[in-house]
Amino acid sequence: MSTGVQPSSPGARLSIGEVVALLRPEFSDLTDSKIRFLEDRKLISPARTPGGYRSFGSHDIEVLRWILTRQRDQYLPLSIIGERIDRGEHLADIWGIGIPEPAELSGAGASEPELLGEPAAVDTPETLAADVTGGSAGEPDAPATAASIPSPWIAADDSLTYSAAELSAESGLTVAEIAELTDFGLLVPLADDDATRLLPPQPGAAQPDPVQASLGLEPPEPRYGSTALLIARISREFATYGLQARHLRVIRNAAARDASMFEQGIQPILHAGGVSADLDAQRSLGRLMALCERLRSVVMGEALRRYRR
């Protein structure tokens, strides 16, 4: 994750000349023309002011730094850099949002016959425990628990919280865009009851608390968790293609429906009980999510086949 210099205040935007001045100590040959050329090659997508001038946020600067570093240190041509950006490698390097697939669906661990539905070896509680702990069945020094399985769909540090302004500074979105993502249910402020997170988003602003209103108190500023930061950063990438919160709510609604379906799928496992019920349920969720993403990619690829080379 990058630790380079950023705009001084949260949400600050820089002009192209200010970006050159900021990065020239690291990249001595950087010029306005080079930045414009990278934009022409669709490698960067800075916002525009109402007057038509380029406006760079912290995310734009990090992407530019990522490109320039690979040119300088790895001598990569722009065509290769563009391919890596298309695969999202810059996001994994800059923001650390790479999401690994569960081991049973990646690499040599997943054979084609198994993915096509042919019978595979049946997992037992003993083999599941061995897979998770890296040991063999019957070794008592490494007990398997649900907490010992990494959850790739959770942010690395879910203890951090952010205000809207802090999310804006970290993701490159404006505070208004953060509010829009919240209105459409993609960003959910932290609440005492996590069960509300999968409920359909309610249109319009949240209703004020009647007790606070009667006392003339301002509602507390909403705080967001680390997962919201991942969503905001990914949404910033969508925004470079003109896709805003109103478009992304389709993805959000589909994810909520999938989550509800997967919850139903693991209920028999949880109801069966046993010492490994939580472990089995969590592993099953990981598999279901990976399969869902694979199926979605294949179906989408077919729908967009005419654009593929």
N, C-alpha and C positions, 0 to 999 in steps of 0.2 A: 504494500500500500504506500502511495507516495507521501512524502513529507515535505514537498516543495513549498515555496512561498505562495501565498494566496492573497486575494484582495483583502484589504485591511479590515473592513467592516462586513458583518453578515449581509449577504444578498447584494454586495457591491458589484457593479458592472464596470468593465474596463473597455476603453476604445482600442483600436488596433495598434495605435502608437504606444499606448500605455502597456499593452501586452508585450510588444517588442522590447520596451525598456525593462520590463519585469524579467523577461527570459533571456535577454542578451548576455548577462553574466554567465549563464550556463551554456548558451549556444551563440557563439560570437558572430556567426554568419547569418543570423536571423534578420530578416527584413520584412517590411510591409508586403512587398511583392511575393515573398515566399509564402506568407500566410494566405494571401489571396489565391495563390496557385493551389495550395492544399485544399482550399474551399472549392475551387473549380473542379478538383478531382473528387469531390464529395467525401473527403476524409474528415473534415470538420464542418460543423453547421452552426456558426454563431447566430444569435438572435439579431434582429434589426430594430433600431430605434424608429419612432414615428417619422423621423427625417430620413430614414434609409441607411443610417450609419451602422456598422457592425458593433455589436455589444457582446462582450465576453464575460461569462460568469466563471466561478471556480471550476466547474466541471469542464467547460470548454478549454480552460487553461491546462487542466490535467490531461485531457485527450491530446492537446497540441504537444505538451511535454512528452507524452508517451510516444507519439509519432517521431518527434525529433530525436529522442533518445535511441530509438531503434535504427534510425538512419545513421546516427553518429557512431553508436557502439557496436551495432551488428551489421552495418552496411546493407540493410535490407532495401530493395527497391520499393517504390510506392505501390506497385501492383501486389506484392506480397503483403505489405502492411495493410492494404485495403482488404485483402482476403482475411487477414487475422481480425480486422475490425468487424467484417461481416459475420465472423464466427463468435464475436463477443469476447475475444481474448483480452482486449483492452480493458473491459469492465472487470474481469477477474484480476488483472494486474493492478488497476487503479483503486478499485473499491473493494476487492475481495469478495465478489458475489458469485464466484463459481460454485455451482451446486453439483456435487458428485452423485453419480448414480449408485444405488445399493449394489454391493459386490455381486449378488446373485444375478444381476441383469447387466453386468458390464464385462468386457473382455472375454477371456476364455471361459469364464464361469457361466456363460449363458450360451448354450448351443442352439442352433437354428431349430432342430426338432422340438426342443422344449418350448421355445417361443411360439411355435406353430401349434402347440396344444398337445403334443405327444406326451405320453406318460413320462414323468421324471421321478427321481428317487424321492421317497417320502421322508420328510423331516420328522424327527422325533425330538422330544424335549432334550435328550442327551446330545444329539447332533447339533441342535440349535445352540445350546450352551457352548459347545465346542467351537462353533463358527464365530460366536460373538467374542469369546475370551481368547481365542487363538490357541487353546489347549485341546486336550483330548477329553472325551467323556470320562467321567469318574474322577477327575482331578478336583479335589475339594477346595484348593487354595484360590480359585478364581471363579466365584459364583456368578452366574449370569443373572442380571436384572434388567428390567425395561430401561432403566436409566443408563445402562452401559452401552446401549445402541445409539450411535449418533443420529440426530434428526437433521438431515440436510436442508429441510425446508424452514428451519429456525435459524435466526441470525446467530453469529458466533458468540456475541455477548448480549444476551437479552436483558441484562440488568441496566443498561444505559437508557436514558429517556431524553427526549428532545422537545423543545418548543417548536412552533411553526417557523419562527425566524431561524432557529438552528437547523431545522430540516432544510429550509431554503438555502442556507449557506453551504450545507454539506452536499446537497444534491444538485444544485444549479437551477432548481425551479424557483419561480417567484413565490412570495407569500400568497399571492392571489391564486396561483396554480395549486399550492398546497391546500388552500381552502376548497378549491374546486374538487380536488381528489377526495377530500373529506366528505363533501356534499354528495358525491357519487358513490361513497362507500368503499373506495379503494384504500383509503387511509382511515383507520379507526383509532380515535384517542383512547388512551389507557383508561380503564374503568374498573371499579371493584368487582363487577360481574363479567368475567371473560366470556360467559355464554352468549352475551349480546353481540359478539364479534361476527357470528355467522348469520345473524338476522338480516333480512333484506334492508338496505339503506332507506331511511325515511326521507322524502323530499323536503326541501326547505331547511331553514336553520333549526337547531335544537331549541326546544321550549325552555325558557328560564325556570329555575327552581323557585317555586312560590314563596318559600321561606326566605330565601336570599332577596327576592324581589320586595317582600314586605319590609325587610330591614334596610332596603336601599343599598345592598351590597352588590358589587360586580361579581359575576361568575368567575371562578378560577380559570386561569389560562390553561387550555388543554395541553396535555403532554402526550407524546407518542413514543412507542417502543422502538427497539432496533430493527424489527421487521419492517416497520413503516419506512425506515431509512432505505432499506433495500428496495421497497416498492417505489419510493420516490425517485431513486436513482434510475431504476429501470424505466419508469414513466418518463423521465427526462430524455432517455434514448428514443422512446416512442415519439416524443414531441418533436424531435429533429425531422421526423417524417410527416409532421402535421397532424399526428394522432393525439388528441387531447383526452381529458378525463371522460367526456361524454362517449368517446369511442371505446375506451378501455373498460367501461362498466360492463360491456358484453363479456369480457374475459372474467371480470369479477363475479358476475352472476353465474357464469358457467362453472367457475371454481366452487362457488357455494353449493350449487346443485351436485357437483361431483363429490364434495365433502360429505354431504348428506347421504348420498348413495353409498360411499365407502363406510360411513358409520354404521349403516344398516348391515353391510357385509361383514363387519367384525363383531357384531352383537352376538352371534352364536358362539364365537370363540370366548368372549368374555363371560357369557352365561354358563358355559361349560365349566368354568372355574378351574381349579388346579394351580399348582405352584408356578406354572409357566404361562398362565393365561395372558397376563399383561405383556409379557415378552412376545408371545405369539401374535397378539393383536398389533403390537407396534411393528413387528417385522412384516405382517400382512399389509399394514398401511403403507409402508415403504414400497412394497412390491406393487400394490395397486396404483400408487402415484407414479411410479416409473413406467408401468404399463400404460397408464392413461396418457402420459406425455409422449410415449412412443406411438401410440395409436393416433393421437392428435396430429403428430408430425407427419405420419404416413397419409392420413386423410387429407391434411392440408396440402401436402405435396401433390397429391392427385388432383385436387381442386385447382392448383396453380401450375399444372403440368405445362400448359402452353407457354409459360414464361421461362421454363427451364431450358438450358442449353443442352 
